């Protein structure tokens, strides 16, 4: 079965940087992302072979001290397989953090994004689309 895009899901817990020193922490985070992706996809499905756009919105429980860009690599690696075949398919990547004291009021968030906004923190909202032009005007 083909994936119905956009695909949205949430991964709860502190995001792990690809620069983390502990390989087991990186592997556990990738498996957590992969499990969340698979749960949102349902079975059976085919990984996309087309062009991909990924948006990552990180909602930490306290102001983030690390670099927000360091969370993207492990997420893309984890999505390669269940969502798309290879992270080389990603043409556009948006990564943004929303510290607790700096939340943005989204005008019409999706049900999944609303859950990330209102739910437990830390949380990483992930949206994968097959439209690389999405949100560009």
N, C-alpha and C positions, 0 to 999 in steps of 0.2 A: 504494500500500500504506500502511496506517495505521502509525504509529510504535508500537512495543512499549515501553511505559513500565514501570519507570523506565529512562531512558537514562543511561548512565554513560560518561564518557570522561576522559582525562587530556591536559592540554596541558603539555608540558615547556618550561621556560625561565622567565625572570623575568617576572612579570606586569607589565603596563604600566598606569599610572594614567591615568584620563581627563583628569587635570590635566597630563599630560606636555606639554612645550613643543613637541616634535618631532611633527608630524602624521604623518610617514612611520613613526615608531616605533609610533604608535597604530594606523595602518592595517595595518602588518605583524603586530601582535599580534592584531588582529581577524581577519585572514585565517588566522592560525595556529589560532585558536579555531574558526573556521568550518570549516577543513579537518579538524580533529579531530572535530568534530560530524558532518560528512558521512561520514567514514570509519566512524564507529560506527553510523550510520543504514543504510548500504547504499542501493542504488538499485533501483528507483524508490521514492519515498515521498512522502506528502503532509505538509506542515507542519501541526502541530496547530492547531485553531481553538478549543480549549477552555481551561479554567483550568489554570494552570501554577504549579508550585513549583520553585524552583531552589536547590540547595545548592552552595556554593563552599567548598572546603577548600584553603587555600594552604599549601604546604610549602616555605618558602624554604630556601636553602642556608646562610644565616646569619641571625641575628636581624633582623627587618624593621624598617626605620626609618620608612617611610611609613605612612599610614593604610590599614587593611585595606579599608575601605568604598570606597576610590577604584578598586579593581580591578573592581567589579561592573558599572559602566556599560558599559564596552567589551565585556565578556563577554556581557551581555544584548543589546547591539546586534549582536554577531556571531552570536548564536543566532537572532535575528529573521530569518526567511527559511528557513534549512534545518530548524529545529526547531519554531518557532512563527511565526505570521504577524507579530505585533507584541509588543513587550515590555510593552504595556499588559495583556496576558493574564496576566502574572506577578502572582499574588496573595500569594505568600509567597517571601521571599528570605532565606536563611541564609548568612552570610559569616563564616568563621572562619579564622584563621591558626594554624599549629602550628610555632612556632619550633623549631629543632633541639634546644634544651635544655628544651623544654616539650611533648614529644609525649604524646598521650593514648593509652591502651591501649584500643582499640576491642574490645568483647566478641565481635562476630562480623562483621568487615568483609567486604564483598563482594569478589569476585576483583579487580575494578577498583580499589577502594579499597586493597586489600592491595598492589597493584602501585604505587600512589602512595606508600604508606607505606614500602615496601621499595626503591623504585627511585631513579633519579637525581633530584637536587634542583637547582634549584627545579622544582616541579611544582604544577599546579593541577588538582585533582580536581573534576569537574563532574557533578552529578546533576540530571536534569530529570525531574519527575514530573507526571502529570496529576491527582494527588490533593492538593489544597491542605490537607487535614487530616492528611496523612502525618506521623507522629512526634508528633502532638499527643495528649495524653492528658487 
